[in-house]
Amino acid sequence: MISVFYDGKCGICRREITYYQRIAPPERFAWIDITETAEPFTKQGYKVVDGLKQLHVMDRQGNMRTGVAAFIAIWQELPNWRWLSKVVSLPLVLPLAEIAYRLFAEWRFKHLGYDRCEL
């Protein structure tokens, strides 16, 4: 099973995860909103703030993937989305996707006010 650790208080994140939940094959993912249940995430040695900064996915081998790599891990398992995981993994596309995600993730973190409160 693939564990997806996401920020359920973020409207964008919540809508995207809800969509993935709807189309995901049964029993493939464990969807964990770290704002509701942080223990499975922190038990892995991460702080909640890490999970609020970017998406985290633990794959079947126990490897934690973050950011774009986390999305790729999800897309590889979703019907009709595998093609996107292959495109984003291309050598010229991956670095650009990582830059774009990092910029978005930093903006989202500040926009939600997480940078101004003690987590």
N, C-alpha and C positions, 0 to 999 in steps of 0.2 A: 504494500500500500504506500502511496505517496502522500506525505503530510504537507499541506499548504498552510503556511502561517501568514495571516493577513490582518490588516487594520480595518476592522468592521465599523469604526467610527467615521472613516473616510467614505463619503458618498460615492466617489468615482470607483474606489476599490471595491466597495460593497456591491455596486451594480455589476461590475465585471465578474466578480466571484460568483454572484447569484446566477449570471448567465452561464458560466462554466459549470456550476452545479447542475443546472437544468439539462445541459447537453452531455455531461460526463457519463461514461459507462458506469453502471452500479459497482460499488465496492472497489473502485479504483483509487479514490482519493479520501483522505481525512481532511476536512476543511476546518481549520482552527482559527477563530477570531481571537487574536491575542489581547484585544481590549476587554474581552469577556473571560477568557480562560488562558492565562499566560503561562501556567505551570508546565505544560508540555514543551513550550518553547524555551523557557528559562532553564528547564531541566537539561537541555542540550548545551548549556553554558553560555547562552546569549542573554542580553538584557532586553527588556521590553522596548527600550528606545531603539535598539538595533532593528527590531521588527517593524517599528513605526516608520523608520527611515526608508526601508525598501522591502519588497516582497521576498520571502524566504520559502524554500521548498526543500524538504528532505526526501531524497529519492529512495528507491527500494534497497539500495546498497548502503544506506545510512549517510550518504554525502549531502551536506547542506549546500544548496545553490541559492544565490541571491541575484536580485535584479533581473537583467535580461536572461541570464542562465536559468533562473527560476521559471520565467515565462516559457522558455523553450522546453523545459521539463514538463510543464503542463500541456502545452500545445502538442507535444509528441504523443500524448495519450488521448487526445480529443479527435473524434472523427471530424473530417473536413478542416482540420487545423494543422495537420502534420506538415502540409506544404509550407505553412508559415514558419514552422520551426526549422525547416531546411533552408528557406530563403534567408532568415535572420542569422543562421549559423554560417553563412558564406563569409569567407575571409574579408571581403571589402564591406560587407553590410554589418557584421557583428560589431566592429569598433564604433561605427556611427550610431547603431542602435544603443550601445552602452552609454555613449555620450548623451544622447537624447534622453534616455531613461534617467540617468544620473541628474541631469538638469531638471527634468520634471519632478523627480523624487525630492530634490532639495527645495524646489518651489512649493510642492505640496506640503512638505513638513513645516515650512515656515507659514504657509497660508492657513494651515490648521492651528497654528499657534503653538505647536509642540516645542519650538525653539525658545518659547518664553515661559514655559512652566517646568516645574520639577517633576520628572517622570519616575 
